[in-house]
Amino acid sequence: MSVCASEDASLTLDAATLTMDGAGAGNVHAVYFCNNNKLNLKNGSNLTIKNLQAGHS
């Protein structure tokens, strides 16, 4: 699973849980933001990224 945002985008988790597990997925990017992006975690939200092998292709 991955998230890709274009310029001036935002991702908001509001009272939510998101788990991104790269186990068995090979070379993955979990969250890719370009320019002037915002990641907001509100109201007890959790973002967990695990088993990530990041790299540029």
All heavy atoms as TSV, in Angstrom:
chain	resi	resn	atom	element	x	y	z
A	1	MET	N	N	0.847	-1.175	0.000
A	1	MET	CA	C	0.000	0.000	0.000
A	1	MET	C	C	0.884	1.228	0.000
A	1	MET	O	O	1.917	1.259	0.645
A	1	MET	CB	C	-0.892	0.010	1.240
A	1	MET	CG	C	-1.677	1.287	1.402
A	1	MET	SD	S	-2.438	1.466	2.999
A	1	MET	CE	C	-4.068	0.896	2.641
A	2	SER	N	N	0.466	2.226	-0.718
A	2	SER	CA	C	1.201	3.482	-0.701
A	2	SER	C	C	0.233	4.649	-0.836
A	2	SER	O	O	-0.902	4.488	-1.268
A	2	SER	CB	C	2.238	3.526	-1.817
A	2	SER	OG	O	1.616	3.430	-3.064
A	3	VAL	N	N	0.709	5.803	-0.426
A	3	VAL	CA	C	-0.045	7.044	-0.560
A	3	VAL	C	C	0.833	8.013	-1.341
A	3	VAL	O	O	1.994	8.215	-0.984
A	3	VAL	CB	C	-0.391	7.646	0.815
A	3	VAL	CG1	C	-1.008	9.017	0.669
A	3	VAL	CG2	C	-1.305	6.715	1.596
A	4	CYS	N	N	0.292	8.586	-2.388
A	4	CYS	CA	C	1.027	9.563	-3.181
A	4	CYS	C	C	0.172	10.828	-3.285
A	4	CYS	O	O	-1.001	10.756	-3.646
A	4	CYS	CB	C	1.320	9.008	-4.570
A	4	CYS	SG	S	2.261	10.126	-5.599
A	5	ALA	N	N	0.768	11.956	-2.937
A	5	ALA	CA	C	0.031	13.217	-2.966
A	5	ALA	C	C	0.722	14.193	-3.906
A	5	ALA	O	O	1.937	14.301	-3.914
A	5	ALA	CB	C	-0.050	13.808	-1.573
A	6	SER	N	N	-0.072	14.907	-4.666
A	6	SER	CA	C	0.492	15.924	-5.558
A	6	SER	C	C	0.670	17.234	-4.791
A	6	SER	O	O	0.376	17.327	-3.610
A	6	SER	CB	C	-0.405	16.104	-6.769
A	6	SER	OG	O	-1.690	16.515	-6.370
A	7	GLU	N	N	1.116	18.236	-5.480
A	7	GLU	CA	C	1.438	19.523	-4.871
A	7	GLU	C	C	0.264	20.129	-4.111
A	7	GLU	O	O	-0.884	20.096	-4.558
A	7	GLU	CB	C	1.883	20.497	-5.970
A	7	GLU	CG	C	2.398	21.806	-5.454
A	7	GLU	CD	C	2.966	22.676	-6.559
A	7	GLU	OE1	O	3.072	22.214	-7.711
A	7	GLU	OE2	O	3.299	23.823	-6.259
A	8	ASP	N	N	0.559	20.664	-2.920
A	8	ASP	CA	C	-0.402	21.364	-2.053
A	8	ASP	C	C	-1.524	20.465	-1.535
A	8	ASP	O	O	-2.601	20.949	-1.190
A	8	ASP	CB	C	-1.001	22.577	-2.761
A	8	ASP	CG	C	0.036	23.629	-3.090
A	8	ASP	OD1	O	0.957	23.833	-2.277
A	8	ASP	OD2	O	-0.061	24.238	-4.171
A	9	ALA	N	N	-1.293	19.170	-1.467
A	9	ALA	CA	C	-2.318	18.241	-0.974
A	9	ALA	C	C	-2.164	18.026	0.527
A	9	ALA	O	O	-1.135	18.335	1.119
A	9	ALA	CB	C	-2.197	16.903	-1.699
A	10	SER	N	N	-3.221	17.485	1.141
A	10	SER	CA	C	-3.138	17.133	2.553
A	10	SER	C	C	-3.811	15.787	2.782
A	10	SER	O	O	-4.735	15.408	2.057
A	10	SER	CB	C	-3.783	18.206	3.429
A	10	SER	OG	O	-5.178	18.243	3.221
A	11	LEU	N	N	-3.311	15.090	3.776
A	11	LEU	CA	C	-3.893	13.828	4.221
A	11	LEU	C	C	-4.189	13.997	5.693
A	11	LEU	O	O	-3.295	14.323	6.480
A	11	LEU	CB	C	-2.917	12.674	4.007
A	11	LEU	CG	C	-3.319	11.319	4.602
A	11	LEU	CD1	C	-4.596	10.804	3.950
A	11	LEU	CD2	C	-2.191	10.313	4.429
A	12	THR	N	N	-5.446	13.829	6.076
A	12	THR	CA	C	-5.848	13.982	7.464
A	12	THR	C	C	-6.484	12.701	7.965
A	12	THR	O	O	-7.433	12.196	7.352
A	12	THR	CB	C	-6.854	15.145	7.630
A	12	THR	OG1	O	-6.248	16.346	7.169
A	12	THR	CG2	C	-7.274	15.301	9.077
A	13	LEU	N	N	-5.951	12.180	9.065
A	13	LEU	CA	C	-6.589	11.075	9.771
A	13	LEU	C	C	-7.248	11.684	10.995
A	13	LEU	O	O	-6.585	12.318	11.815
A	13	LEU	CB	C	-5.560	10.021	10.191
A	13	LEU	CG	C	-4.784	9.340	9.073
A	13	LEU	CD1	C	-3.783	8.343	9.648
A	13	LEU	CD2	C	-5.706	8.656	8.093
A	14	ASP	N	N	-8.553	11.514	11.117
A	14	ASP	CA	C	-9.311	12.106	12.209
A	14	ASP	C	C	-10.017	10.972	12.942
A	14	ASP	O	O	-10.954	10.362	12.401
A	14	ASP	CB	C	-10.310	13.120	11.657
A	14	ASP	CG	C	-10.988	13.946	12.730
A	14	ASP	OD1	O	-10.856	13.613	13.930
A	14	ASP	OD2	O	-11.648	14.932	12.380
A	15	ALA	N	N	-9.560	10.677	14.161
A	15	ALA	CA	C	-10.083	9.557	14.959
A	15	ALA	C	C	-10.000	8.255	14.157
A	15	ALA	O	O	-10.950	7.491	14.092
A	15	ALA	CB	C	-11.508	9.844	15.420
A	16	ALA	N	N	-8.857	8.033	13.533
A	16	ALA	CA	C	-8.683	6.875	12.649
A	16	ALA	C	C	-7.349	6.187	12.924
A	16	ALA	O	O	-6.437	6.768	13.503
A	16	ALA	CB	C	-8.733	7.320	11.196
A	17	THR	N	N	-7.256	4.943	12.469
A	17	THR	CA	C	-6.021	4.174	12.544
A	17	THR	C	C	-5.691	3.683	11.147
A	17	THR	O	O	-6.543	3.107	10.473
A	17	THR	CB	C	-6.169	2.968	13.489
A	17	THR	OG1	O	-6.441	3.445	14.805
A	17	THR	CG2	C	-4.910	2.124	13.509
A	18	LEU	N	N	-4.459	3.924	10.705
A	18	LEU	CA	C	-3.988	3.448	9.410
A	18	LEU	C	C	-2.684	2.708	9.642
A	18	LEU	O	O	-1.736	3.274	10.192
A	18	LEU	CB	C	-3.771	4.612	8.443
A	18	LEU	CG	C	-3.132	4.280	7.090
A	18	LEU	CD1	C	-3.991	3.291	6.302
A	18	LEU	CD2	C	-2.900	5.542	6.273
A	19	THR	N	N	-2.640	1.437	9.238
A	19	THR	CA	C	-1.422	0.641	9.328
A	19	THR	C	C	-1.008	0.252	7.926
A	19	THR	O	O	-1.799	-0.321	7.175
A	19	THR	CB	C	-1.639	-0.629	10.178
A	19	THR	OG1	O	-2.031	-0.235	11.496
A	19	THR	CG2	C	-0.368	-1.452	10.250
A	20	MET	N	N	0.230	0.571	7.579
A	20	MET	CA	C	0.788	0.228	6.276
A	20	MET	C	C	1.919	-0.765	6.534
A	20	MET	O	O	2.934	-0.411	7.125
A	20	MET	CB	C	1.293	1.479	5.575
A	20	MET	CG	C	0.205	2.521	5.414
A	20	MET	SD	S	0.813	4.084	4.761
A	20	MET	CE	C	0.789	3.698	3.025
A	21	ASP	N	N	1.726	-2.011	6.096
A	21	ASP	CA	C	2.694	-3.078	6.351
A	21	ASP	C	C	3.263	-3.547	5.021
A	21	ASP	O	O	2.565	-4.122	4.197
A	21	ASP	CB	C	2.005	-4.227	7.084
A	21	ASP	CG	C	2.964	-5.300	7.539
A	21	ASP	OD1	O	4.154	-5.265	7.155
A	21	ASP	OD2	O	2.534	-6.177	8.295
A	22	GLY	N	N	4.553	-3.314	4.814
A	22	GLY	CA	C	5.209	-3.676	3.569
A	22	GLY	C	C	5.765	-5.080	3.548
A	22	GLY	O	O	6.488	-5.438	2.615
A	23	ALA	N	N	5.437	-5.903	4.533
A	23	ALA	CA	C	5.960	-7.267	4.591
A	23	ALA	C	C	5.630	-8.027	3.314
A	23	ALA	O	O	4.480	-8.078	2.887
A	23	ALA	CB	C	5.392	-8.005	5.802
A	24	GLY	N	N	6.653	-8.559	2.666
A	24	GLY	CA	C	6.455	-9.341	1.458
A	24	GLY	C	C	6.181	-8.526	0.215
A	24	GLY	O	O	5.929	-9.075	-0.847
A	25	ALA	N	N	6.231	-7.207	0.329
A	25	ALA	CA	C	5.893	-6.362	-0.824
A	25	ALA	C	C	7.119	-5.938	-1.629
A	25	ALA	O	O	6.980	-5.283	-2.654
A	25	ALA	CB	C	5.139	-5.125	-0.352
A	26	GLY	N	N	8.312	-6.256	-1.148
A	26	GLY	CA	C	9.518	-5.852	-1.864
A	26	GLY	C	C	9.880	-4.407	-1.580
A	26	GLY	O	O	9.710	-3.918	-0.471
A	27	ASN	N	N	10.349	-3.704	-2.596
A	27	ASN	CA	C	10.792	-2.327	-2.456
A	27	ASN	C	C	9.589	-1.396	-2.605
A	27	ASN	O	O	9.086	-1.190	-3.703
A	27	ASN	CB	C	11.851	-2.021	-3.523
A	27	ASN	CG	C	12.500	-0.670	-3.322
A	27	ASN	OD1	O	12.369	-0.066	-2.276
A	27	ASN	ND2	N	13.187	-0.200	-4.332
A	28	VAL	N	N	9.106	-0.845	-1.498
A	28	VAL	CA	C	7.890	-0.027	-1.527
A	28	VAL	C	C	8.134	1.338	-0.895
A	28	VAL	O	O	9.007	1.502	-0.053
A	28	VAL	CB	C	6.724	-0.713	-0.781
A	28	VAL	CG1	C	6.351	-2.005	-1.450
A	28	VAL	CG2	C	7.065	-0.961	0.673
A	29	HIS	N	N	7.362	2.299	-1.313
A	29	HIS	CA	C	7.295	3.605	-0.659
A	29	HIS	C	C	5.979	3.647	0.099
A	29	HIS	O	O	4.930	3.369	-0.466
A	29	HIS	CB	C	7.294	4.745	-1.679
A	29	HIS	CG	C	8.576	4.898	-2.425
A	29	HIS	ND1	N	9.713	5.356	-1.842
A	29	HIS	CD2	C	8.890	4.646	-3.713
A	29	HIS	CE1	C	10.685	5.401	-2.735
A	29	HIS	NE2	N	10.209	4.969	-3.889
A	30	ALA	N	N	6.013	3.996	1.349
A	30	ALA	CA	C	4.788	4.043	2.136
A	30	ALA	C	C	4.020	5.336	1.895
A	30	ALA	O	O	2.858	5.315	1.544
A	30	ALA	CB	C	5.080	3.879	3.616
A	31	VAL	N	N	4.674	6.474	2.089
A	31	VAL	CA	C	4.022	7.763	1.887
A	31	VAL	C	C	4.959	8.629	1.048
A	31	VAL	O	O	6.123	8.818	1.411
A	31	VAL	CB	C	3.720	8.473	3.221
A	31	VAL	CG1	C	3.107	9.838	2.982
A	31	VAL	CG2	C	2.807	7.622	4.095
A	32	TYR	N	N	4.468	9.125	-0.068
A	32	TYR	CA	C	5.278	9.960	-0.955
A	32	TYR	C	C	4.572	11.291	-1.151
A	32	TYR	O	O	3.483	11.345	-1.716
A	32	TYR	CB	C	5.476	9.254	-2.307
A	32	TYR	CG	C	6.300	10.039	-3.275
A	32	TYR	CD1	C	7.669	10.151	-3.121
A	32	TYR	CD2	C	5.702	10.687	-4.342
A	32	TYR	CE1	C	8.439	10.890	-4.008
A	32	TYR	CE2	C	6.457	11.426	-5.237
A	32	TYR	CZ	C	7.818	11.527	-5.058
A	32	TYR	OH	O	8.561	12.255	-5.938
A	33	PHE	N	N	5.187	12.344	-0.639
A	33	PHE	CA	C	4.660	13.690	-0.797
A	33	PHE	C	C	5.609	14.482	-1.678
A	33	PHE	O	O	6.826	14.349	-1.574
A	33	PHE	CB	C	4.540	14.391	0.553
A	33	PHE	CG	C	3.325	14.016	1.358
A	33	PHE	CD1	C	3.211	14.421	2.674
A	33	PHE	CD2	C	2.301	13.278	0.819
A	33	PHE	CE1	C	2.092	14.111	3.426
A	33	PHE	CE2	C	1.182	12.949	1.559
A	33	PHE	CZ	C	1.077	13.369	2.862
A	34	CYS	N	N	5.050	15.337	-2.530
A	34	CYS	CA	C	5.858	16.113	-3.474
A	34	CYS	C	C	6.277	17.460	-2.911
A	34	CYS	O	O	7.401	17.633	-2.482
A	34	CYS	CB	C	5.076	16.332	-4.768
A	34	CYS	SG	S	4.717	14.818	-5.656
A	35	ASN	N	N	5.374	18.415	-2.903
A	35	ASN	CA	C	5.719	19.788	-2.600
A	35	ASN	C	C	4.607	20.437	-1.783
A	35	ASN	O	O	3.455	20.438	-2.188
A	35	ASN	CB	C	5.925	20.551	-3.913
A	35	ASN	CG	C	6.432	21.953	-3.706
A	35	ASN	OD1	O	7.030	22.246	-2.683
A	35	ASN	ND2	N	6.179	22.821	-4.671
A	36	ASN	N	N	4.973	20.976	-0.623
A	36	ASN	CA	C	4.029	21.705	0.221
A	36	ASN	C	C	2.830	20.853	0.642
A	36	ASN	O	O	1.684	21.292	0.611
A	36	ASN	CB	C	3.549	22.978	-0.485
A	36	ASN	CG	C	2.913	23.951	0.483
A	36	ASN	OD1	O	3.343	24.068	1.627
A	36	ASN	ND2	N	1.873	24.644	0.045
A	37	ASN	N	N	3.090	19.599	1.033
A	37	ASN	CA	C	2.033	18.697	1.488
A	37	ASN	C	C	1.965	18.679	3.007
A	37	ASN	O	O	2.924	19.017	3.684
A	37	ASN	CB	C	2.280	17.275	0.981
A	37	ASN	CG	C	2.332	17.200	-0.522
A	37	ASN	OD1	O	3.287	16.680	-1.069
A	37	ASN	ND2	N	1.337	17.731	-1.199
A	38	LYS	N	N	0.812	18.271	3.537
A	38	LYS	CA	C	0.624	18.217	4.981
A	38	LYS	C	C	0.028	16.874	5.381
A	38	LYS	O	O	-0.905	16.388	4.743
A	38	LYS	CB	C	-0.314	19.336	5.434
A	38	LYS	CG	C	0.245	20.711	5.201
A	38	LYS	CD	C	-0.733	21.793	5.607
A	38	LYS	CE	C	-0.150	23.158	5.286
A	38	LYS	NZ	N	-1.084	24.239	5.572
A	39	LEU	N	N	0.568	16.311	6.445
A	39	LEU	CA	C	0.035	15.097	7.059
A	39	LEU	C	C	-0.464	15.495	8.433
A	39	LEU	O	O	0.299	15.984	9.269
A	39	LEU	CB	C	1.127	14.033	7.166
A	39	LEU	CG	C	0.764	12.763	7.932
A	39	LEU	CD1	C	-0.392	12.035	7.247
A	39	LEU	CD2	C	1.981	11.857	8.037
A	40	ASN	N	N	-1.762	15.310	8.681
A	40	ASN	CA	C	-2.385	15.710	9.939
A	40	ASN	C	C	-2.958	14.488	10.643
A	40	ASN	O	O	-3.719	13.724	10.041
A	40	ASN	CB	C	-3.527	16.708	9.682
A	40	ASN	CG	C	-3.060	17.912	8.904
A	40	ASN	OD1	O	-2.225	18.662	9.374
A	40	ASN	ND2	N	-3.594	18.080	7.709
A	41	LEU	N	N	-2.590	14.317	11.910
A	41	LEU	CA	C	-3.164	13.266	12.749
A	41	LEU	C	C	-3.933	13.950	13.868
A	41	LEU	O	O	-3.346	14.687	14.661
A	41	LEU	CB	C	-2.061	12.370	13.326
A	41	LEU	CG	C	-1.167	11.682	12.305
A	41	LEU	CD1	C	-0.064	10.905	13.006
A	41	LEU	CD2	C	-1.970	10.762	11.407
A	42	LYS	N	N	-5.252	13.715	13.907
A	42	LYS	CA	C	-6.110	14.401	14.873
A	42	LYS	C	C	-6.886	13.404	15.723
A	42	LYS	O	O	-7.160	12.284	15.297
A	42	LYS	CB	C	-7.130	15.284	14.142
A	42	LYS	CG	C	-6.542	16.409	13.329
A	42	LYS	CD	C	-7.664	17.200	12.667
A	42	LYS	CE	C	-7.149	18.396	11.921
A	42	LYS	NZ	N	-8.241	19.182	11.340
A	43	ASN	N	N	-7.281	13.857	16.908
A	43	ASN	CA	C	-8.202	13.129	17.784
A	43	ASN	C	C	-7.786	11.686	18.024
A	43	ASN	O	O	-8.563	10.756	17.834
A	43	ASN	CB	C	-9.627	13.196	17.231
A	43	ASN	CG	C	-10.144	14.617	17.177
A	43	ASN	OD1	O	-9.950	15.389	18.114
A	43	ASN	ND2	N	-10.787	14.981	16.077
A	44	GLY	N	N	-6.530	11.508	18.441
A	44	GLY	CA	C	-6.056	10.178	18.803
A	44	GLY	C	C	-5.754	9.266	17.629
A	44	GLY	O	O	-5.617	8.053	17.805
A	45	SER	N	N	-5.639	9.804	16.439
A	45	SER	CA	C	-5.341	8.982	15.259
A	45	SER	C	C	-3.935	8.400	15.345
A	45	SER	O	O	-3.044	8.976	15.973
A	45	SER	CB	C	-5.461	9.816	13.982
A	45	SER	OG	O	-6.798	10.207	13.776
A	46	ASN	N	N	-3.759	7.242	14.693
A	46	ASN	CA	C	-2.464	6.573	14.656
A	46	ASN	C	C	-2.122	6.191	13.230
A	46	ASN	O	O	-2.950	5.644	12.507
A	46	ASN	CB	C	-2.487	5.298	15.506
A	46	ASN	CG	C	-2.574	5.594	16.974
A	46	ASN	OD1	O	-1.686	6.185	17.543
A	46	ASN	ND2	N	-3.687	5.202	17.581
A	47	LEU	N	N	-0.882	6.453	12.854
A	47	LEU	CA	C	-0.334	6.016	11.576
A	47	LEU	C	C	0.867	5.142	11.897
A	47	LEU	O	O	1.817	5.599	12.533
A	47	LEU	CB	C	0.097	7.209	10.718
A	47	LEU	CG	C	0.891	6.887	9.449
A	47	LEU	CD1	C	0.077	6.017	8.496
A	47	LEU	CD2	C	1.338	8.166	8.765
A	48	THR	N	N	0.816	3.879	11.467
A	48	THR	CA	C	1.908	2.938	11.702
A	48	THR	C	C	2.427	2.469	10.352
A	48	THR	O	O	1.654	2.009	9.514
A	48	THR	CB	C	1.425	1.722	12.516
A	48	THR	OG1	O	0.867	2.181	13.745
A	48	THR	CG2	C	2.564	0.767	12.793
A	49	ILE	N	N	3.741	2.608	10.168
A	49	ILE	CA	C	4.396	2.127	8.957
A	49	ILE	C	C	5.441	1.121	9.401
A	49	ILE	O	O	6.314	1.439	10.215
A	49	ILE	CB	C	5.053	3.280	8.179
A	49	ILE	CG1	C	3.996	4.311	7.785
A	49	ILE	CG2	C	5.776	2.745	6.951
A	49	ILE	CD1	C	4.571	5.582	7.195
A	50	LYS	N	N	5.345	-0.112	8.888
A	50	LYS	CA	C	6.308	-1.131	9.309
A	50	LYS	C	C	6.732	-2.002	8.133
A	50	LYS	O	O	6.053	-2.051	7.104
A	50	LYS	CB	C	5.732	-1.988	10.417
A	50	LYS	CG	C	4.448	-2.719	10.095
A	50	LYS	CD	C	3.903	-3.432	11.318
A	50	LYS	CE	C	2.634	-4.186	11.000
A	50	LYS	NZ	N	2.142	-4.908	12.178
A	51	ASN	N	N	7.869	-2.651	8.309
A	51	ASN	CA	C	8.450	-3.534	7.286
A	51	ASN	C	C	8.634	-2.811	5.962
A	51	ASN	O	O	8.325	-3.326	4.903
A	51	ASN	CB	C	7.586	-4.786	7.101
A	51	ASN	CG	C	7.493	-5.598	8.357
A	51	ASN	OD1	O	8.501	-5.877	8.991
A	51	ASN	ND2	N	6.281	-5.949	8.753
A	52	LEU	N	N	9.158	-1.595	6.056
A	52	LEU	CA	C	9.349	-0.753	4.864
A	52	LEU	C	C	10.777	-0.877	4.370
A	52	LEU	O	O	11.731	-0.787	5.140
A	52	LEU	CB	C	9.062	0.705	5.227
A	52	LEU	CG	C	9.307	1.736	4.133
A	52	LEU	CD1	C	8.321	1.524	2.988
A	52	LEU	CD2	C	9.167	3.133	4.693
A	53	GLN	N	N	10.935	-1.073	3.076
A	53	GLN	CA	C	12.233	-1.041	2.414
A	53	GLN	C	C	12.163	0.093	1.403
A	53	GLN	O	O	11.718	-0.097	0.275
A	53	GLN	CB	C	12.523	-2.355	1.696
A	53	GLN	CG	C	12.628	-3.542	2.630
A	53	GLN	CD	C	12.849	-4.833	1.857
A	53	GLN	OE1	O	12.842	-4.866	0.648
A	53	GLN	NE2	N	13.030	-5.915	2.605
A	54	ALA	N	N	12.552	1.275	1.836
A	54	ALA	CA	C	12.419	2.455	0.981
A	54	ALA	C	C	13.621	2.609	0.063
A	54	ALA	O	O	14.734	2.253	0.419
A	54	ALA	CB	C	12.256	3.698	1.839
A	55	GLY	N	N	13.373	3.158	-1.092
A	55	GLY	CA	C	14.443	3.433	-2.039
A	55	GLY	C	C	13.884	4.152	-3.236
A	55	GLY	O	O	12.672	4.198	-3.439
A	56	HIS	N	N	14.751	4.711	-4.025
A	56	HIS	CA	C	14.328	5.412	-5.232
A	56	HIS	C	C	14.566	4.520	-6.437
A	56	HIS	O	O	15.568	3.839	-6.545
A	56	HIS	CB	C	15.119	6.717	-5.399
A	56	HIS	CG	C	14.825	7.698	-4.320
A	56	HIS	ND1	N	13.725	8.514	-4.344
A	56	HIS	CD2	C	15.478	7.981	-3.164
A	56	HIS	CE1	C	13.723	9.259	-3.257
A	56	HIS	NE2	N	14.787	8.949	-2.528
A	57	SER	N	N	13.638	4.533	-7.372
A	57	SER	CA	C	13.800	3.731	-8.587
A	57	SER	C	C	14.205	4.593	-9.744
A	57	SER	O	O	14.172	5.782	-9.712
A	57	SER	CB	C	12.520	2.989	-8.913
A	57	SER	OG	O	11.399	3.819	-8.858
